[in-house]
Amino acid sequence: MDTIHHIAVQVGNIKETSEWYKTQYDVKVVYEDETWALLQFSNVALALVLPNQHPPHFAIVSENADHYGTLNTHRDGTASVYIQDPAGNHIEMIQLDGKN
């Protein structure tokens, strides 16, 4: 069964917003640089992204992510492709490292 990996929201300042989430909630920083951050909650991750880098989206981990298009490998070892549902919502289809 496919799973929700993260929800991505656009922010103006990654560091400032990441610090706010870290002081407000019990989260683990999985990755952070000047262009995006991934914060892990107990049940799902929250990605903080810059508006010029990524669209707001949610991400699904699927063993068959490559079915949706050519996967692009990222710095964190994941591979993904962006698609849209019929309503125009952006979805990132992810295959975790070792699966692409």
CORQUI-V728620 format. One record per run of one state. SS is the DSSP state (@ for helix, = for strand, . for the rest). FROM is the first residue (numbers start at 1). TO is the last residue. If there is no record, write none. Layout:
# CORQUI-V728620
SS|FROM|TO, SS|FROM|TO
This chain:
# CORQUI-V728620
.|1|2, =|3|11, .|12|13, @|14|24, .|25|27, =|28|32, .|33|35, =|36|40, .|41|44, =|45|50, .|51|56, =|57|61, .|62|64, @|65|68, .|69|71, =|72|73, .|74|78, =|79|84, .|85|89, =|90|95, .|96|100
